[in-house]
Amino acid sequence: MAKRATKAGIDITRFRVPENGKGFRLKHVDPASKDGLPDRAAAEAELDADALRINELQDVMYAQGTRALLCVFQAMDCGGKDGTIRKVFGHVDPIGIVATAFKKPSERELAQDYLWRVHQAIPPRGCVGIFNRSHYEDVLVVRVHRLAPAAAVEQRYGQINAFEKHLSENGVTILKFFLHISKDEQRKRLQERIDDPKKRWKFNPGDLADRARWNDYMAAYEAAVTRCSTRWAPWYVVPADRNWYRNAIVARTVRQALEGMDLKFPKPSEDLSKIVVK
């Protein structure tokens, strides 16, 4: 087993949105914060140790085969979802990962209820599921662009809470991360995509249209994280202007969730003490 990291420095409770969002306001979260981890080198060392520990714990979860972990990542464009996922889960055996990137629904998906495609992507027991975007697009993009009646969107907060509670009651631990960047940091990252030939493939002119609706998206995110942060599926609002800070917070949150499962390797079905391989 790898040497375990010390856990000083990161208090992840400060990033957790209270149940039902009591007293929480998104504007009070500084996207450039580095509170608790002012030193980048120390943060990256903790991240590396936590990522190795996540790999160890996922091995046990896979062997045990009774629990699953679902990590939901949401962010504005350039918020760092891909980079965070690579850094936090880069050591995990691919056999234990089920990653899904939710894009614009297909005609087949649009013919079903909005949670249909999501339920099919829930990780099986023993695995870590990663959602790059998620069912929350149906109260974010759909709300901002008015792709469904306001009354239908309003119903979805309760439906999502009930759906996630059903999952949690059936062995799925849920962590939800909103990677919160500032509008100015997004401007810098979008411009970098335009200026760097190796990153131009990432640029989508539609990103600018969404950027023009920044305030609408912030209102939609605040509604989503306050109305859908529950005991069984909490939201974490992670300051994301500093990549190293963002990654360290997410890694520690995932590690602590896995450690809280009290995972154990299963006992063999028979006594192996007298078996000798010749």
C-alpha positions in Angstrom: 0.0 0.0 0.0 1.2 3.5 -0.8 2.2 5.9 2.0 -0.8 7.9 3.1 -0.7 11.6 2.9 -1.3 13.9 5.8 -4.6 15.6 5.8 -3.6 18.9 7.1 -4.5 22.0 5.1 -7.7 21.1 3.2 -11.0 21.5 5.0 -13.5 20.3 2.4 -16.5 21.1 4.5 -16.1 24.8 3.6 -16.9 24.0 0.0 -20.0 21.9 0.7 -23.3 23.6 0.0 -25.6 23.3 3.0 -28.6 21.0 2.7 -31.2 22.8 0.6 -28.8 25.7 0.2 -29.6 27.4 3.5 -27.7 30.7 3.6 -25.6 30.0 0.5 -25.0 32.6 -2.2 -22.7 31.9 -5.1 -21.4 35.5 -5.2 -19.8 34.9 -1.8 -17.5 32.2 -3.2 -14.2 33.6 -4.5 -13.2 31.7 -7.7 -9.6 32.7 -7.1 -9.4 31.6 -3.5 -6.5 29.5 -2.2 -7.6 29.5 1.5 -6.1 26.5 3.4 -3.6 25.7 0.6 -1.6 28.9 -0.1 1.4 26.9 -1.3 1.2 25.3 -4.7 4.0 22.8 -4.2 2.4 21.5 -1.0 -1.0 21.3 -2.7 0.3 19.3 -5.6 2.1 16.9 -3.2 -1.2 16.3 -1.4 -3.0 15.8 -4.7 -0.5 13.2 -5.8 -0.8 11.3 -2.5 -4.6 11.5 -2.6 -4.7 10.3 -6.2 -2.7 7.3 -5.3 -4.9 6.6 -2.3 -8.0 6.9 -4.5 -6.5 4.2 -6.7 -5.9 1.9 -3.7 -9.4 2.4 -2.4 -11.0 1.9 -5.8 -9.2 -1.5 -6.1 -10.9 -2.6 -2.8 -14.3 -1.2 -4.0 -14.0 -3.2 -7.2 -13.1 -6.4 -5.4 -15.9 -5.9 -2.8 -18.4 -5.2 -5.6 -21.2 -3.8 -3.4 -20.8 0.0 -3.7 -20.3 2.5 -6.4 -19.2 6.1 -6.5 -20.6 8.7 -8.9 -18.7 12.0 -9.4 -20.6 14.7 -11.2 -18.7 17.6 -12.8 -20.3 20.8 -14.0 -18.7 24.1 -15.0 -18.9 27.0 -17.3 -16.9 26.6 -20.5 -13.1 26.4 -19.7 -13.9 25.6 -16.0 -11.5 22.6 -16.1 -13.6 19.5 -16.0 -11.3 17.5 -18.2 -8.2 18.6 -16.4 -9.6 17.8 -13.0 -10.7 14.4 -14.0 -7.3 13.5 -15.4 -5.5 14.7 -12.3 -7.7 13.1 -9.8 -8.4 9.8 -11.5 -5.2 9.4 -13.5 -3.9 6.5 -11.4 -7.1 4.5 -11.3 -7.2 1.3 -13.4 -9.5 2.0 -16.4 -11.4 -1.2 -15.7 -12.8 0.5 -12.6 -13.9 3.7 -14.3 -17.1 4.5 -16.2 -16.8 7.9 -17.7 -19.7 9.6 -19.6 -19.6 13.0 -21.4 -23.2 14.2 -21.8 -23.6 16.2 -25.0 -26.7 17.5 -26.8 -29.4 14.7 -26.6 -29.9 12.6 -29.6 -33.4 12.1 -31.2 -33.6 8.8 -29.4 -32.8 10.4 -26.1 -35.3 13.3 -26.7 -38.0 10.7 -27.2 -37.6 9.6 -23.6 -37.8 11.4 -20.2 -34.7 13.5 -19.5 -33.3 11.1 -16.9 -33.5 8.1 -19.1 -30.0 8.4 -20.6 -28.6 9.3 -17.2 -29.8 6.2 -15.5 -28.2 4.1 -18.1 -24.8 5.7 -17.4 -24.9 5.1 -13.6 -21.7 3.1 -12.7 -22.1 -0.6 -11.8 -21.2 -1.7 -8.2 -17.5 -1.7 -7.8 -16.8 1.2 -10.2 -16.3 4.9 -10.1 -18.6 6.8 -12.4 -17.6 10.2 -13.8 -20.1 12.5 -15.4 -18.6 15.3 -17.5 -21.8 17.4 -17.5 -24.9 15.6 -16.4 -28.6 15.6 -15.8 -28.1 19.1 -14.4 -27.9 20.4 -17.9 -31.7 20.0 -17.8 -31.9 22.8 -15.2 -29.0 24.8 -16.6 -28.9 25.0 -20.4 -32.5 24.1 -20.6 -33.5 26.9 -18.2 -31.2 29.6 -19.6 -32.2 28.9 -23.2 -35.8 28.2 -22.3 -35.8 24.9 -24.1 -38.7 23.7 -21.9 -41.6 25.4 -20.1 -40.6 27.1 -16.9 -43.1 24.9 -15.0 -41.4 21.8 -16.3 -38.0 23.0 -15.3 -39.3 23.9 -11.8 -40.5 20.3 -11.4 -37.1 18.9 -12.2 -35.3 20.0 -9.0 -37.5 17.7 -6.9 -37.3 14.9 -9.5 -33.5 15.1 -9.5 -33.4 14.9 -5.7 -35.7 11.9 -5.7 -33.6 10.2 -8.5 -30.4 10.7 -6.6 -31.9 9.5 -3.3 -33.0 6.3 -5.1 -29.4 5.8 -6.3 -28.0 6.4 -2.8 -30.4 3.9 -1.3 -29.1 1.4 -3.8 -25.4 1.6 -3.1 -24.3 4.6 -5.1 -22.4 7.4 -3.2 -22.8 10.7 -5.1 -20.5 13.7 -5.1 -21.3 16.8 -7.2 -18.7 19.4 -8.1 -19.3 22.8 -9.6 -15.9 24.1 -10.7 -16.4 27.8 -10.3 -14.3 30.1 -12.4 -14.6 33.9 -12.7 -15.8 35.6 -15.9 -12.3 37.2 -16.3 -10.5 33.8 -16.0 -12.9 32.3 -18.6 -12.0 35.2 -20.9 -8.3 34.4 -20.6 -8.8 30.7 -21.2 -11.0 31.2 -24.2 -8.5 33.6 -25.7 -5.7 31.0 -25.0 -7.7 28.5 -27.0 -7.9 30.9 -29.9 -4.2 31.9 -29.7 -2.7 28.4 -29.3 -2.9 26.3 -32.5 -2.9 23.1 -30.3 -6.0 24.3 -28.5 -8.0 25.8 -31.3 -9.9 22.5 -31.8 -11.5 23.1 -28.4 -12.9 26.5 -29.3 -16.6 26.6 -30.2 -18.1 30.0 -31.2 -21.2 28.9 -29.2 -19.1 29.3 -26.1 -19.3 33.1 -26.7 -23.0 33.0 -26.9 -23.2 31.3 -23.5 -20.6 33.7 -22.1 -23.0 36.6 -23.1 -25.5 34.9 -20.8 -23.1 34.7 -17.9 -25.5 36.2 -15.3 -28.3 33.9 -16.4 -26.0 30.9 -16.0 -24.9 32.1 -12.5 -28.5 32.3 -11.5 -29.2 28.9 -12.9 -26.2 27.4 -11.1 -27.2 29.0 -7.8 -30.7 27.5 -8.1 -29.3 24.1 -8.9 -26.8 23.8 -6.1 -29.0 25.3 -3.5 -32.1 23.3 -4.3 -30.3 20.0 -5.0 -27.6 19.8 -2.3 -28.9 17.0 0.0 -27.5 14.7 2.6 -27.4 11.9 0.1 -26.0 13.9 -2.9 -24.2 17.1 -1.7 -22.9 19.8 -4.0 -19.4 21.2 -3.6 -18.6 24.6 -5.1 -14.9 24.6 -5.9 -12.9 27.7 -6.6 -11.4 26.9 -10.0 -9.3 29.9 -11.2 -6.2 28.1 -9.8 -6.0 24.6 -11.3 -3.8 23.3 -8.6 -6.2 24.4 -5.9 -9.2 23.0 -7.7 -7.6 19.6 -8.2 -6.5 19.3 -4.6 -9.9 20.0 -3.3 -11.7 17.5 -5.5 -9.1 14.8 -4.9 -9.4 15.2 -1.1 -13.2 15.1 -1.3 -13.2 11.9 -3.4 -10.6 10.3 -1.1 -12.6 11.0 2.0 -15.8 9.7 0.5 -14.1 6.4 -0.4 -12.5 6.1 3.0 -15.9 6.7 4.6 -17.3 3.6 2.9 -15.3 1.3 5.2 -14.2 -0.7 2.2 -12.7 -4.2 2.7 -11.4 -6.9 0.5 -13.9 -9.8 0.5 -12.9 -13.0 2.4 -12.3 -16.1 0.2 -15.2 -18.5 0.0 -13.1 -21.3 1.3 -10.0 -21.8 3.5 -6.9 -21.2 1.4 -4.3 -21.7 4.2 -3.5 -25.3 3.1 -3.4 -24.7 -0.6 0.0 -24.8 -2.2 0.5 -24.1 -5.9 3.0 -26.6 -7.4 
